[in-house]
Amino acid sequence: MSLINEYRATEEAIKELQARLKNLSEDNKLKTELEFEAKLRELMGEYSKSLRDIIALLDPEAKLNKAPRGPVKTTGTKRARKVKQYKNPHNGEVIETKGGNHKTLKEWKAKWGGDVVEGWATLLG
C-alpha cells in the first residue's frame, strides 16, 4: 500500500471512530454506567478498598474459580528407569545400564540385532 493510500485509510478510520464516539457519548446507558463507576471509585477511596476487596466482598467464591497465577508446581511424576543387566552369551561380557544409549550395547544391537540383545537382558530394579 502506498503512503497516500495508508494516509487516506487512516483518515477514514479516524472519521468512523469519531462518529462512533459521538454516538456513544450521547447514549444514556453509557452516562449512567460512567456515573456509577465514578461514585463507586469515590466510595472505594473513602473506605480505602481496592477492586479485589470489593470482588471478595461481593463474591467470596470467586477465588475458587480462578486459575493459579504462579507457575504450577508438579511433583516428580516422571518414572525412574530401571536398571537392566545384559550378559553377552558369546563372550560372557556383562553391561548394566538404565537406557539404550550405551556404547557397547549399541554395538551388540548392530551386530546381533535389537531383539536378540533384548533377550539377554535381566531387570535388576
C-alpha positions as CSV (number, residue, x, y, z in Angstrom):
1,M,0.0,0.0,0.0
2,S,1.4,3.4,-0.9
3,L,1.8,6.0,1.7
4,I,-1.0,8.2,0.4
5,N,-3.4,5.2,0.4
6,E,-2.4,4.4,4.0
7,Y,-3.0,8.1,5.0
8,R,-6.4,8.1,3.4
9,A,-7.4,4.8,5.0
10,T,-6.2,6.1,8.4
11,E,-8.1,9.4,8.0
12,E,-11.3,7.4,7.1
13,A,-10.9,5.2,10.1
14,I,-10.5,8.2,12.4
15,K,-13.7,9.7,11.0
16,E,-15.6,6.5,11.6
17,L,-14.2,6.3,15.2
18,Q,-15.1,9.9,15.9
19,A,-18.7,9.3,14.7
20,R,-18.9,6.2,16.9
21,L,-17.5,8.1,19.9
22,K,-20.1,10.8,19.4
23,N,-22.9,8.2,19.3
24,L,-21.6,6.6,22.5
25,S,-21.3,9.9,24.3
26,E,-24.9,10.6,23.7
27,D,-26.0,7.2,25.0
28,N,-27.9,7.4,28.3
29,K,-26.8,3.9,29.3
30,L,-23.1,4.9,29.0
31,K,-23.8,8.0,31.0
32,T,-25.3,6.1,33.9
33,E,-22.5,3.5,33.8
34,L,-19.9,6.2,33.9
35,E,-21.7,7.9,36.8
36,F,-21.9,4.6,38.7
37,E,-18.2,4.0,38.1
38,A,-17.2,7.4,39.4
39,K,-19.3,7.1,42.5
40,L,-18.0,3.5,43.2
41,R,-14.4,4.7,42.8
42,E,-15.1,7.6,45.2
43,L,-16.6,5.3,47.7
44,M,-13.7,2.8,47.4
45,G,-11.3,5.7,48.0
46,E,-13.3,6.8,51.1
47,Y,-13.0,3.4,52.6
48,S,-9.5,2.6,51.3
49,K,-10.7,-0.5,49.4
50,S,-9.5,-2.0,46.1
51,L,-11.4,-3.7,43.3
52,R,-10.1,-7.1,44.7
53,D,-11.6,-6.2,48.1
54,I,-15.0,-5.4,46.5
55,I,-15.0,-8.6,44.5
56,A,-14.0,-10.7,47.6
57,L,-16.8,-9.0,49.5
58,L,-19.5,-9.5,46.8
59,D,-18.4,-12.9,45.5
60,P,-16.3,-14.9,48.1
61,E,-16.4,-18.0,45.8
62,A,-14.6,-16.1,43.0
63,K,-11.2,-17.2,44.3
64,L,-12.2,-20.9,43.9
65,N,-12.9,-20.4,40.2
66,K,-9.7,-18.5,39.5
67,A,-6.8,-20.3,37.9
68,P,-3.5,-20.1,39.8
69,R,-1.3,-17.1,38.9
70,G,2.1,-18.5,39.5
71,P,3.9,-21.5,37.9
72,V,2.2,-24.7,38.7
73,K,4.5,-27.0,40.7
74,T,4.4,-30.6,39.8
75,T,5.6,-33.5,41.9
76,G,8.1,-35.8,40.4
77,T,5.8,-37.8,38.3
78,K,8.4,-39.0,35.9
79,R,9.1,-42.6,36.5
80,A,12.7,-43.5,37.1
81,R,14.2,-46.0,34.7
82,K,15.0,-49.5,35.9
83,V,18.5,-50.9,35.6
84,K,18.9,-53.7,33.1
85,Q,21.8,-56.1,33.0
86,Y,22.8,-57.6,29.6
87,K,25.0,-60.7,29.5
88,N,26.5,-61.5,26.2
89,P,26.5,-65.3,25.8
90,H,29.2,-65.1,23.1
91,N,31.9,-63.6,25.3
92,G,30.4,-63.5,28.8
93,E,30.7,-59.7,29.0
94,V,28.1,-58.0,31.3
95,I,26.7,-54.5,31.0
96,E,24.4,-52.7,33.4
97,T,22.5,-49.7,32.1
98,K,19.3,-47.7,32.6
99,G,18.9,-46.6,29.0
100,G,19.7,-47.8,25.5
101,N,22.4,-45.2,24.8
102,H,25.3,-47.4,26.0
103,K,28.1,-47.6,23.5
104,T,28.8,-51.4,23.8
105,L,25.0,-52.1,23.9
106,K,24.6,-50.3,20.6
107,E,27.5,-52.3,19.1
108,W,25.8,-55.5,20.2
109,K,22.5,-54.5,18.8
110,A,24.1,-53.6,15.5
111,K,25.9,-56.9,15.3
112,W,23.3,-59.4,16.6
113,G,20.0,-57.4,16.3
114,G,18.0,-55.5,18.9
115,D,15.5,-58.3,19.6
116,V,18.3,-60.8,20.2
117,V,20.2,-58.5,22.6
118,E,17.0,-57.6,24.5
119,G,16.6,-61.3,25.1
120,W,19.9,-61.2,27.0
121,A,18.5,-58.6,29.5
122,T,17.5,-59.2,33.1
123,L,15.8,-56.5,35.1
124,L,17.7,-55.5,38.3
125,G,15.5,-52.9,39.8
